[in-house]
Amino acid sequence: MINKFLVKHPLITEKVTEISKQGKYAFLVDKKATSPEIKKIIHSIYKVDVTKVNIINVKSKTRRLGRTVGTKPGYKKAIVTLASGQKLDVLPQ
């Protein structure tokens, strides 16, 4: 049984919109998600063929606001490469 909640939502940034022309899309995923799980979930949700999944763990960072020191939480993102000729419609128009 695959947990569809491991993939939270697509990431939409300038860099991601540029690589989407190459058939690559980025998703925010749960910290426990693995590459094979992400591949199966993206295939089941969007009905596309995934050829490759790259995972990036973004570390948490400390930030200050005046005297107060806090942290921005870390997250895990997956860059999914689709088979040639396939597209996802996750970017807003």
DRENTORKOL-3810 file (N, C-alpha, C; in nm, 4 decimals):
REM DRENTORKOL-3810
@n.u->0.0837; n.v->-0.1177; n.w->0.0000; ca.u->0.0000; ca.v->0.0000; ca.w->0.0000; c.u->0.0887; c.v->0.1248; c.w->0.0000
@n.u->0.0658; n.v->0.2107; n.w->-0.0965; ca.u->0.1444; ca.v->0.3327; ca.w->-0.1082; c.u->0.0673; c.v->0.4470; c.w->-0.0441
@n.u->0.1352; n.v->0.5224; n.w->0.0407; ca.u->0.0742; ca.v->0.6368; ca.w->0.1063; c.u->0.0842; c.v->0.7572; c.w->0.0134
@n.u->-0.0284; n.v->0.8034; n.w->-0.0405; ca.u->-0.0275; ca.v->0.9151; ca.w->-0.1348; c.u->0.0051; c.v->1.0473; c.w->-0.0671
@n.u->0.0068; n.v->1.0504; n.w->0.0665; ca.u->0.0349; ca.v->1.1737; ca.w->0.1379; c.u->0.1845; c.v->1.1972; c.w->0.1570
@n.u->0.2704; n.v->1.1079; n.w->0.1046; ca.u->0.4132; ca.v->1.1310; ca.w->0.1118; c.u->0.4547; c.v->1.2451; c.w->0.0193
@n.u->0.3830; n.v->1.2638; n.w->-0.0925; ca.u->0.4074; ca.v->1.3774; ca.w->-0.1808; c.u->0.3075; c.v->1.4857; c.w->-0.1418
@n.u->0.3587; n.v->1.5987; n.w->-0.0908; ca.u->0.2702; ca.v->1.7017; ca.w->-0.0360; c.u->0.2125; c.v->1.7917; c.w->-0.1446
@n.u->0.2991; n.v->1.8590; n.w->-0.2211; ca.u->0.2516; ca.v->1.9461; ca.w->-0.3287; c.u->0.3676; c.v->1.9806; c.w->-0.4214
@n.u->0.3372; n.v->2.0258; n.w->-0.5434; ca.u->0.4451; ca.v->2.0662; ca.w->-0.6343; c.u->0.5060; c.v->2.1991; c.w->-0.5890
@n.u->0.6368; n.v->2.2132; n.w->-0.6122; ca.u->0.7050; ca.v->2.3382; ca.w->-0.5832; c.u->0.7028; c.v->2.4245; c.w->-0.7089
@n.u->0.6736; n.v->2.5522; n.w->-0.6920; ca.u->0.6681; ca.v->2.6426; ca.w->-0.8065; c.u->0.7601; c.v->2.7604; c.w->-0.7775
@n.u->0.8769; n.v->2.7592; n.w->-0.8434; ca.u->0.9741; ca.v->2.8669; ca.w->-0.8331; c.u->1.0220; c.v->2.9006; c.w->-0.9732
@n.u->1.1031; n.v->3.0051; n.w->-0.9846; ca.u->1.1569; ca.v->3.0410; ca.w->-1.1163; c.u->1.2433; c.v->2.9288; c.w->-1.1712
@n.u->1.3252; n.v->2.8715; n.w->-1.0858; ca.u->1.4153; ca.v->2.7655; ca.w->-1.1298; c.u->1.3373; c.v->2.6424; c.w->-1.1769
@n.u->1.2309; n.v->2.6085; n.w->-1.1057; ca.u->1.1498; ca.v->2.4917; ca.w->-1.1423; c.u->1.0764; c.v->2.5157; c.w->-1.2743
@n.u->1.0292; n.v->2.6381; n.w->-1.2978; ca.u->0.9629; ca.v->2.6653; ca.w->-1.4250; c.u->1.0615; c.v->2.6560; c.w->-1.5406
@n.u->1.1882; n.v->2.6883; n.w->-1.5174; ca.u->1.2888; ca.v->2.6750; ca.w->-1.6228; c.u->1.3198; c.v->2.5281; c.w->-1.6523
@n.u->1.3334; n.v->2.4455; n.w->-1.5478; ca.u->1.3658; ca.v->2.3046; ca.w->-1.5728; c.u->1.2439; c.v->2.2254; c.w->-1.6191
@n.u->1.1242; n.v->2.2831; n.w->-1.6043; ca.u->1.0053; ca.v->2.2120; ca.w->-1.6530; c.u->1.0056; c.v->2.2030; c.w->-1.8051
@n.u->1.0796; n.v->2.2901; n.w->-1.8712; ca.u->1.0938; ca.v->2.2815; ca.w->-2.0172; c.u->1.1718; c.v->2.1570; c.w->-2.0581
@n.u->1.2521; n.v->2.1035; n.w->-1.9655; ca.u->1.3295; ca.v->1.9816; ca.w->-1.9908; c.u->1.2558; c.v->1.8563; c.w->-1.9444
@n.u->1.1338; n.v->1.8725; n.w->-1.8946; ca.u->1.0562; ca.v->1.7577; ca.w->-1.8477; c.u->1.0838; c.v->1.7217; c.w->-1.7035
@n.u->1.1341; n.v->1.8174; n.w->-1.6233; ca.u->1.1638; ca.v->1.7928; ca.w->-1.4825; c.u->1.0710; c.v->1.8789; c.w->-1.3977
@n.u->1.0189; n.v->1.8206; n.w->-1.2903; ca.u->0.9261; ca.v->1.8897; ca.w->-1.2014; c.u->0.9679; c.v->1.8621; c.w->-1.0578
@n.u->0.9464; n.v->1.9595; n.w->-0.9690; ca.u->0.9873; ca.v->1.9470; ca.w->-0.8290; c.u->0.8645; c.v->1.9354; c.w->-0.7391
@n.u->0.8753; n.v->1.8515; n.w->-0.6381; ca.u->0.7674; ca.v->1.8295; ca.w->-0.5428; c.u->0.8236; c.v->1.8343; c.w->-0.4016
@n.u->0.7456; n.v->1.8910; n.w->-0.3097; ca.u->0.7778; ca.v->1.8854; ca.w->-0.1679; c.u->0.7273; c.v->1.7511; c.w->-0.1172
@n.u->0.8152; n.v->1.6744; n.w->-0.0540; ca.u->0.7784; ca.v->1.5398; ca.w->-0.0102; c.u->0.8053; c.v->1.5248; c.w->0.1383
@n.u->0.7494; n.v->1.4214; n.w->0.1960; ca.u->0.7697; ca.v->1.3892; ca.w->0.3365; c.u->0.9140; c.v->1.3446; c.w->0.3579
@n.u->0.9666; n.v->1.3671; n.w->0.4776; ca.u->1.1058; ca.v->1.3323; ca.w->0.5066; c.u->1.1311; c.v->1.1811; c.w->0.5012
@n.u->1.0260; n.v->1.1013; n.w->0.5154; ca.u->1.0431; ca.v->0.9558; ca.w->0.5150; c.u->1.0284; c.v->0.8946; c.w->0.3757
@n.u->0.9962; n.v->0.9750; n.w->0.2750; ca.u->0.9700; ca.v->0.9226; ca.w->0.1408; c.u->1.1001; c.v->0.8798; c.w->0.0726
@n.u->1.0911; n.v->0.7700; n.w->-0.0023; ca.u->1.2060; ca.v->0.7204; ca.w->-0.0779; c.u->1.1803; c.v->0.7383; c.w->-0.2272
@n.u->1.2859; n.v->0.7240; n.w->-0.3064; ca.u->1.2735; ca.v->0.7441; ca.w->-0.4513; c.u->1.1729; c.v->0.6496; c.w->-0.5173
@n.u->1.1771; n.v->0.5184; n.w->-0.4899; ca.u->1.0785; ca.v->0.4294; ca.w->-0.5527; c.u->0.9344; c.v->0.4620; c.w->-0.5137
@n.u->0.9130; n.v->0.5019; n.w->-0.3864; ca.u->0.7783; ca.v->0.5399; ca.w->-0.3431; c.u->0.7300; c.v->0.6639; c.w->-0.4171
@n.u->0.8168; n.v->0.7633; n.w->-0.4300; ca.u->0.7807; ca.v->0.8869; ca.w->-0.4997; c.u->0.7475; c.v->0.8574; c.w->-0.6455
@n.u->0.8259; n.v->0.7715; n.w->-0.7076; ca.u->0.8029; ca.v->0.7342; ca.w->-0.8480; c.u->0.6651; c.v->0.6707; c.w->-0.8656
@n.u->0.6281; n.v->0.5792; n.w->-0.7757; ca.u->0.4980; ca.v->0.5126; ca.w->-0.7845; c.u->0.3829; c.v->0.6092; c.w->-0.7583
@n.u->0.4009; n.v->0.7001; n.w->-0.6615; ca.u->0.2947; ca.v->0.7946; ca.w->-0.6278; c.u->0.2693; c.v->0.8915; c.w->-0.7422
@n.u->0.3762; n.v->0.9466; n.w->-0.8015; ca.u->0.3611; ca.v->1.0403; ca.w->-0.9132; c.u->0.2963; c.v->0.9696; c.w->-1.0322
@n.u->0.3342; n.v->0.8445; n.w->-1.0549; ca.u->0.2723; ca.v->0.7679; ca.w->-1.1646; c.u->0.1239; c.v->0.7446; c.w->-1.1381
@n.u->0.0871; n.v->0.7149; n.w->-1.0127; ca.u->-0.0534; ca.v->0.6868; ca.w->-0.9834; c.u->-0.1396; c.v->0.8127; c.w->-0.9814
@n.u->-0.0847; n.v->0.9262; n.w->-0.9370; ca.u->-0.1635; ca.v->1.0495; ca.w->-0.9301; c.u->-0.1793; c.v->1.1140; c.w->-1.0674
@n.u->-0.0667; n.v->1.1313; n.w->-1.1389; ca.u->-0.0676; ca.v->1.2088; ca.w->-1.2631; c.u->-0.0715; c.v->1.1242; c.w->-1.3902
@n.u->-0.0614; n.v->0.9916; n.w->-1.3790; ca.u->-0.0667; ca.v->0.9001; ca.w->-1.4944; c.u->0.0411; c.v->0.9323; c.w->-1.5980
@n.u->0.1653; n.v->0.9520; n.w->-1.5515; ca.u->0.2789; ca.v->0.9772; ca.w->-1.6393; c.u->0.3894; c.v->0.8777; c.w->-1.6065
@n.u->0.4824; n.v->0.8588; n.w->-1.6997; ca.u->0.5942; ca.v->0.7681; ca.w->-1.6794; c.u->0.7129; c.v->0.8459; c.w->-1.6235
@n.u->0.7590; n.v->0.8067; n.w->-1.5063; ca.u->0.8713; ca.v->0.8721; ca.w->-1.4400; c.u->0.9967; c.v->0.7923; c.w->-1.4717
@n.u->1.0995; n.v->0.8600; n.w->-1.5252; ca.u->1.2240; ca.v->0.7903; ca.w->-1.5576; c.u->1.3275; c.v->0.8033; c.w->-1.4470
@n.u->1.3239; n.v->0.9140; n.w->-1.3716; ca.u->1.4269; ca.v->0.9374; ca.w->-1.2719; c.u->1.3725; c.v->1.0236; c.w->-1.1588
@n.u->1.4198; n.v->0.9975; n.w->-1.0357; ca.u->1.3824; ca.v->1.0784; ca.w->-0.9195; c.u->1.5102; c.v->1.1156; c.w->-0.8450
@n.u->1.5351; n.v->1.2459; n.w->-0.8336; ca.u->1.6473; ca.v->1.2956; ca.w->-0.7539; c.u->1.5908; c.v->1.3594; c.w->-0.6282
@n.u->1.6545; n.v->1.3316; n.w->-0.5135; ca.u->1.6052; ca.v->1.3814; ca.w->-0.3858; c.u->1.7079; c.v->1.4757; c.w->-0.3246
@n.u->1.6582; n.v->1.5874; n.w->-0.2696; ca.u->1.7434; ca.v->1.6864; ca.w->-0.2048; c.u->1.6887; c.v->1.7112; c.w->-0.0645
@n.u->1.7747; n.v->1.6945; n.w->0.0364; ca.u->1.7389; ca.v->1.7280; ca.w->0.1740; c.u->1.7886; c.v->1.8687; c.w->0.2024
@n.u->1.6976; n.v->1.9611; n.w->0.2244; ca.u->1.7339; ca.v->2.0994; ca.w->0.2567; c.u->1.7391; c.v->2.1105; c.w->0.4081
@n.u->1.8547; n.v->2.1486; n.w->0.4622; ca.u->1.8747; ca.v->2.1564; ca.w->0.6060; c.u->1.8015; c.v->2.2767; c.w->0.6644
@n.u->1.7711; n.v->2.2694; n.w->0.7935; ca.u->1.7086; ca.v->2.3834; ca.w->0.8604; c.u->1.8125; c.v->2.4931; c.w->0.8794
@n.u->1.7658; n.v->2.6196; n.w->0.8818; ca.u->1.8568; ca.v->2.7332; ca.w->0.8937; c.u->1.8148; c.v->2.8207; c.w->1.0110
@n.u->1.9134; n.v->2.8807; n.w->1.0764; ca.u->1.8812; ca.v->2.9735; ca.w->1.1838; c.u->1.8612; c.v->3.1125; c.w->1.1251
@n.u->1.7620; n.v->3.1817; n.w->1.1757; ca.u->1.7300; ca.v->3.3177; ca.w->1.1315; c.u->1.7121; c.v->3.4031; c.w->1.2560
@n.u->1.7460; n.v->3.5302; n.w->1.2436; ca.u->1.7226; ca.v->3.6195; ca.w->1.3558; c.u->1.6354; c.v->3.7361; c.w->1.3146
@n.u->1.5586; n.v->3.7809; n.w->1.4093; ca.u->1.4745; ca.v->3.8981; ca.w->1.3934; c.u->1.4975; c.v->3.9823; c.w->1.5184
@n.u->1.5880; n.v->4.0789; n.w->1.5071; ca.u->1.6273; ca.v->4.1554; ca.w->1.6246; c.u->1.7088; c.v->4.0691; c.w->1.7186
@n.u->1.6648; n.v->4.0603; n.w->1.8436; ca.u->1.7350; ca.v->3.9768; ca.w->1.9413; c.u->1.6898; c.v->3.8316; c.w->1.9384
@n.u->1.5773; n.v->3.8070; n.w->1.8765; ca.u->1.5191; ca.v->3.6729; ca.w->1.8766; c.u->1.5841; c.v->3.5858; c.w->1.7694
@n.u->1.6256; n.v->3.4671; n.w->1.8083; ca.u->1.6846; ca.v->3.3715; ca.w->1.7149; c.u->1.5865; c.v->3.2568; c.w->1.6977
@n.u->1.5563; n.v->3.2251; n.w->1.5727; ca.u->1.4654; ca.v->3.1142; ca.w->1.5444; c.u->1.5226; c.v->3.0279; c.w->1.4338
@n.u->1.4466; n.v->2.9284; n.w->1.3929; ca.u->1.4924; ca.v->2.8414; ca.w->1.2852; c.u->1.3843; c.v->2.8277; c.w->1.1800
@n.u->1.4277; n.v->2.8217; n.w->1.0544; ca.u->1.3390; ca.v->2.7854; ca.w->0.9451; c.u->1.3471; c.v->2.6339; c.w->0.9337
@n.u->1.2354; n.v->2.5655; n.w->0.9250; ca.u->1.2418; ca.v->2.4195; ca.w->0.9218; c.u->1.3025; c.v->2.3677; c.w->0.7917
@n.u->1.3687; n.v->2.2554; n.w->0.8012; ca.u->1.4218; ca.v->2.1902; ca.w->0.6828; c.u->1.3109; c.v->2.1134; c.w->0.6121
@n.u->1.3378; n.v->2.0738; n.w->0.4887; ca.u->1.2392; ca.v->1.9976; ca.w->0.4127; c.u->1.3105; c.v->1.9096; c.w->0.3116
@n.u->1.2339; n.v->1.8234; n.w->0.2484; ca.u->1.2868; ca.v->1.7316; ca.w->0.1489; c.u->1.2127; c.v->1.7567; c.w->0.0188
@n.u->1.2864; n.v->1.7704; n.w->-0.0916; ca.u->1.2206; ca.v->1.7898; ca.w->-0.2199; c.u->1.2707; c.v->1.6860; c.w->-0.3181
@n.u->1.1843; n.v->1.6516; n.w->-0.4114; ca.u->1.2166; ca.v->1.5529; ca.w->-0.5132; c.u->1.2036; c.v->1.6181; c.w->-0.6499
@n.u->1.3059; n.v->1.5999; n.w->-0.7333; ca.u->1.2996; ca.v->1.6454; ca.w->-0.8719; c.u->1.2733; c.v->1.5224; c.w->-0.9567
@n.u->1.1585; n.v->1.5244; n.w->-1.0242; ca.u->1.1096; ca.v->1.4096; ca.w->-1.0992; c.u->1.1295; c.v->1.4359; c.w->-1.2482
@n.u->1.1968; n.v->1.3432; n.w->-1.3170; ca.u->1.2156; ca.v->1.3536; ca.w->-1.4610; c.u->1.1156; c.v->1.2613; c.w->-1.5294
@n.u->1.0402; n.v->1.3165; n.w->-1.6240; ca.u->0.9399; ca.v->1.2389; ca.w->-1.6960; c.u->0.9978; c.v->1.1837; c.w->-1.8254
@n.u->0.9289; n.v->1.0850; n.w->-1.8809; ca.u->0.9679; ca.v->1.0301; ca.w->-2.0103; c.u->0.9523; c.v->1.1376; c.w->-2.1169
@n.u->1.0288; n.v->1.1268; n.w->-2.2233; ca.u->1.0271; ca.v->1.2311; ca.w->-2.3261; c.u->0.8888; c.v->1.2417; c.w->-2.3897
@n.u->0.8446; n.v->1.3654; n.w->-2.4105; ca.u->0.7148; ca.v->1.3906; ca.w->-2.4713; c.u->0.6001; c.v->1.4008; c.w->-2.3725
@n.u->0.6261; n.v->1.3826; n.w->-2.2431; ca.u->0.5193; ca.v->1.3905; ca.w->-2.1438; c.u->0.5300; c.v->1.5193; c.w->-2.0645
@n.u->0.4150; n.v->1.5698; n.w->-2.0193; ca.u->0.4095; ca.v->1.6944; ca.w->-1.9440; c.u->0.3173; c.v->1.6795; c.w->-1.8241
@n.u->0.3376; n.v->1.7669; n.w->-1.7258; ca.u->0.2474; ca.v->1.7789; ca.w->-1.6123; c.u->0.1903; c.v->1.9208; c.w->-1.6152
@n.u->0.0649; n.v->1.9335; n.w->-1.5776; ca.u->0.0039; ca.v->2.0652; ca.w->-1.5721; c.u->-0.0093; c.v->2.1080; c.w->-1.4264
@n.u->0.1049; n.v->2.1348; n.w->-1.3623; ca.u->0.1035; ca.v->2.1754; ca.w->-1.2222; c.u->0.1352; c.v->2.3234; c.w->-1.2064
@n.u->0.1858; n.v->2.3858; n.w->-1.3105; ca.u->0.2217; ca.v->2.5274; ca.w->-1.3022; c.u->0.1007; c.v->2.6149; c.w->-1.3291
@n.u->0.0819; n.v->2.7206; n.w->-1.2495; ca.u->-0.0318; ca.v->2.8087; ca.w->-1.2751; c.u->-0.0106; c.v->2.8906; c.w->-1.4014
@n.u->-0.1188; n.v->2.9238; n.w->-1.4689; ca.u->-0.1082; ca.v->3.0000; ca.w->-1.5944; c.u->-0.1124; c.v->3.1476; c.w->-1.5693
END
